[in-house]
Amino acid sequence: MSSDETTPDRAAAQGAVKRDTVDAARAFIARLPHCAALNMTVQHLDAGQAELMMPYDTRLIGDPQSGVIHGGAVSALMDTSCGAAVMAHPSAPKSTATLDLRIDYMRPATPGQRLLARAQVFRVTRTVAFVRAVTYDENEASGPVAQATGAFTIERSTGDA
């Protein structure tokens, strides 16, 4: 058997690691007070990927005349989705923190609509994960509300390389 083939035992072990990593990512998000304050919910987590939703909330309006959500709330959603993607990465980091996050706001979010942020880790080094994210409202055909690229620390358990 080649080293690329997956045996049933190896597949089961990989599945257990994946579940443990995703569970750790969910627990990480649950401990962040701003997630509760902004009513963020995890929609999907997979290996190095995260999708978080934030419902429309009048408390988050940045422009009272238009009803558009403040960019800071969008930023928090994107930052959190990126961190969740890092925590769900198969390298199983113990913790993460934002080193750098660039957000490009493409258009105002449609008032009254929820926001969905999708993040994906695209490169991991020994100490840094690089992530991309895109946020949409319910009118996804109108294009993204914002997109981001970021760098996040990777804190590994003692003894990990």
matplotlib code that plots the C-alpha trace (Angstrom):
import matplotlib.pyplot as plt

x = [0.0, 1.3, 1.7, -1.1, -3.7, -6.1, -6.9, -10.2, -8.3, -6.4, -9.7, -11.4, -8.4, -8.4, -12.2, -11.7, -9.0, -11.2, -14.1, -11.9, -10.5, -13.9, -15.2, -12.3, -13.1, -16.7, -15.6, -13.2, -16.0, -18.4, -15.9, -15.8, -18.2, -18.5, -19.9, -22.8, -23.3, -23.5, -25.6, -23.0, -23.7, -21.6, -23.2, -20.4, -17.0, -14.7, -10.9, -9.6, -12.9, -15.6, -18.9, -20.5, -23.8, -24.8, -28.4, -29.5, -29.8, -30.9, -28.4, -25.6, -26.8, -24.0, -26.1, -29.6, -30.9, -30.1, -30.2, -26.9, -24.9, -21.8, -18.5, -17.1, -19.8, -18.9, -15.2, -15.9, -17.8, -14.9, -12.2, -14.1, -14.8, -11.1, -10.1, -12.6, -11.1, -7.7, -8.9, -10.6, -7.4, -6.1, -2.9, -5.0, -3.7, -4.2, -5.1, -4.9, -4.9, -5.1, -1.8, -3.1, -6.5, -7.2, -10.8, -12.1, -15.7, -17.2, -20.8, -23.1, -25.0, -28.6, -30.6, -32.7, -30.6, -28.4, -24.7, -22.8, -18.9, -17.0, -13.3, -10.7, -7.1, -4.9, -1.4, 0.0, 3.6, 5.0, 3.6, 1.3, -1.9, -3.0, -6.7, -9.1, -12.8, -15.8, -19.0, -22.3, -25.8, -28.9, -28.6, -25.5, -26.1, -25.1, -21.6, -19.7, -20.3, -16.6, -13.6, -10.6, -7.1, -5.4, -2.5, -3.2, -0.9, -0.8, -0.2, 0.6, 0.5, 3.8, 5.9, 4.3, 6.6]
y = [0.0, 3.5, 6.2, 8.1, 5.4, 5.8, 2.7, 2.5, 3.0, 6.0, 7.5, 7.0, 8.6, 11.6, 12.0, 12.0, 14.7, 16.7, 16.5, 17.5, 20.4, 21.6, 21.2, 23.2, 26.0, 26.1, 26.2, 29.1, 31.1, 30.4, 32.0, 35.3, 37.7, 39.9, 36.9, 36.7, 40.5, 40.6, 37.4, 35.7, 32.0, 29.4, 28.2, 25.8, 24.7, 22.4, 22.0, 25.5, 27.0, 28.8, 30.4, 32.7, 34.6, 37.9, 38.9, 42.5, 44.4, 48.0, 48.4, 48.0, 50.7, 53.1, 55.4, 56.1, 57.7, 54.6, 51.9, 50.4, 48.3, 50.0, 48.8, 47.9, 45.2, 43.9, 44.0, 42.0, 39.4, 39.0, 38.9, 36.3, 34.1, 34.3, 33.2, 30.4, 29.1, 29.1, 27.2, 24.7, 24.1, 20.5, 21.7, 22.1, 25.3, 25.7, 29.4, 32.3, 36.0, 38.6, 40.0, 41.9, 42.2, 44.3, 44.8, 46.3, 47.5, 46.9, 48.2, 49.0, 46.0, 46.0, 47.2, 44.5, 41.6, 39.2, 39.0, 35.8, 35.7, 32.9, 32.5, 30.1, 29.5, 29.4, 29.1, 28.0, 28.4, 27.3, 30.4, 32.2, 31.4, 33.4, 33.8, 35.2, 36.1, 37.4, 38.8, 38.9, 40.0, 38.1, 39.8, 37.8, 38.5, 42.1, 41.0, 41.1, 43.6, 43.3, 41.1, 40.6, 39.1, 38.6, 37.0, 35.2, 33.8, 30.1, 29.0, 25.3, 22.9, 22.3, 19.8, 20.6, 21.7]
z = [0.0, -0.9, 1.8, 0.0, 0.5, 3.4, 5.5, 7.4, 10.7, 9.4, 8.0, 11.4, 13.1, 10.7, 11.2, 15.0, 14.7, 12.4, 14.8, 17.7, 15.8, 14.8, 18.3, 19.6, 17.1, 18.2, 21.9, 21.0, 19.4, 22.3, 24.8, 22.9, 24.6, 21.4, 19.5, 22.0, 22.0, 18.2, 18.1, 15.8, 15.1, 13.5, 10.3, 9.1, 10.2, 8.4, 8.0, 7.7, 6.8, 8.7, 8.0, 10.6, 10.5, 12.2, 12.1, 11.4, 14.6, 15.0, 17.8, 15.2, 12.8, 11.8, 9.7, 11.2, 8.0, 5.8, 8.5, 7.3, 9.8, 11.1, 9.5, 13.0, 13.3, 9.8, 10.9, 14.0, 12.0, 9.5, 12.2, 14.1, 11.0, 10.1, 13.6, 13.6, 10.3, 11.8, 14.9, 12.6, 10.6, 10.7, 12.3, 15.4, 16.9, 20.7, 20.2, 17.7, 17.6, 14.9, 13.7, 10.7, 9.1, 6.0, 5.1, 1.9, 2.1, -1.3, -0.7, 2.1, 3.6, 2.8, 5.8, 7.4, 6.1, 7.9, 7.1, 6.3, 6.5, 4.9, 5.7, 4.5, 5.6, 2.5, 4.0, 7.3, 8.5, 11.8, 13.6, 11.3, 9.3, 6.3, 5.8, 3.2, 4.0, 2.1, 3.7, 1.9, 2.8, 1.6, -1.7, -2.7, -6.4, -5.7, -4.8, -1.5, 1.2, 2.2, 1.7, 3.9, 4.1, 7.3, 9.2, 12.5, 15.2, 15.7, 19.3, 19.3, 22.2, 24.0, 22.1, 18.7, 16.0]

ax = plt.figure().add_subplot(projection="3d")
ax.plot(x, y, z, "-o")
ax.set_aspect("equal")
plt.show()
